[in-house]
Amino acid sequence: MIGRETCDSTRTHGATSAFDWIDHESAGCKFKDLRLARRFRNLLGQVCESVGGSIPLACQDWANTKAAYRFLSNDRVSEDDILSGHFQATRERFANSAGFVFVLHDTTEFSFQRDDREAIGITFNVNSGRDKAGRLRSHTVCGILMHSSLAVTADGLPLGLAAIKFWTRKKFKGTAALKKKVNLTRIPIEKKESIRWLENLEQSSAGLGSPARCVHVGDRESDIYELFCLAQKIGTHFLVRTCVDRLAGDGNRTVADEMKRTKISGLHRIEVRDSDGKPDVAILAIRYKRIRLLPPIGKQKHYPPLEATVIHAYEQERPKNRKRIDWKLVTDLSVQSLSDAVDKLQWYSLRWKIEVFHKILKSGCKAEDSKLRTAERLVNLISIFCIVSWRIFWMTMLNRTAPGAPPNVALTATEMRLLDQLVPDRRASREKKSLSGYIVKIARLGGYLARARDPPPGNIVMWRGLSRLIDIELGAHLGVRIVGN
């Protein structure tokens, strides 16, 4: 539906066909059969035309539905085949961008209701409350885990996925019980699920083609010493929220000890929202220091010490209606001033973008509503949803990062004409020719009111509007066939 683009608004390609972007995202796919490549392209278009709908709704008839099911269950089709073209397109957008690009890493779970969990696997145990006798109950959740790596610019524009990993568990052991038997810090990283952080860091750095331009951003789960060493080895950068108080210097003190001795470099004011969603202001005290980090005691023979910068940003007073902000970040990048430290905090705040991407997958594409019976089929379907979700997210953020870009960066001439007819202009004619003006029109089709003080349209109204525009465009083409111009 939306035309081909690059992330650099000065190097745009005019959209000539409603499905140019699908051709672009699928051109690099390496299927074992040309017929599988054609089926994938058709299925991607059908899913895009019916965001959030079931496979029968997207395919419309039994022949196409059966073909889709056969494609998703084909042993010769994997998530690597489906996403290989998208990875290549992400690399092209990365090459057309400038400066650092931030690779956001995170893990999410897809839960499914199944009587038989064997064909899909399990993710974790949850508390089910108490029974009549007052005893705690728990049940095992059926589902799939996904660790994704999303490349974004400093403005927050998502360039696409750079790496992805799916897995499921056949047997689940609680971490708390495991800690009583084994010292987790002494287990090799290769034997842990945490190896996914290292694998995606390496895959995304190599896939994008310029590790030195990548800054890998992760939450506290990514505070892994082996990850820091790997980043140094392959020549890329990391920015991680730390939760481990490591040994520092000569080993007689910890990072926390070093930071307590460091003077506050200055204060930084940020706007936040309290627990009721009301605007609030937080004043952060910021400390930073370059520190020599030591590996865990059980791994000091295998990994060398590292030089890294630790940044501590926190509120000195506890606020009334929200949690106190207390961020501790570690990065290999140099921090020479308060301004540099604030930049790193702003870069880390981009991590929320991958949470939004996962929300689009689950709420927009409704990935957890699928009734497919095996993990392999579900993974293939989720991989297709990943491409569609990125596209929705890209459209939403493009309105905020490049509002003055020409509309043919993302829209065809037919789509622009339809939007001009469907949504009357409220502003001067010169403004309606901008990309931002047309994106707002799409959002208005999805329920966005476009009042003077409203924030820019979000992902929900965008995917609603895109779905309506696709249906309207289809109706317009059919109308031409039936009654003529």
Secondary structure, DSSP 8 states (H G I E B T S, - for coil): ------SSTTS-----STTHHHHHHHTT---SSHHHHHHHHHHHHHHHHTTT--HHHHH-SHHHHHHHHHHHH-TT--HHHHHHHHHHHHHHHHHTS-S-EEEEEEEEEEE---S--TTT-EEEEEEEEE-TTS-EEEEEEEEEEEEEEEEE-TT--EEEEEEEEEE-BSS---HHHHHTT--GGGS-GGGSTTHHHHHHHHHHHHHHS-GGGEEEEE-GGG--HHHHHHHHHHT-EEEEE-----EETTTTEEHHHHHHTS---EEEEEEEE-TTS-EEEEEEEEEEEEEEE---GGGTTTS--EEEEEEEEEESS--SSS---EEEEEESS---SHHHHHHHHHHHHTTHHHHHHHHIIIIIS-GGG----SHHHHHHHHHHHHHHHHHHHHHHHHHHH-TTS-GGGT--HHHHHHHHHHS---S-HHHHTSHHHHHHHHHHHTT----TT-----HHHHHHHHHHHHHHHHHHHHHHHHH--
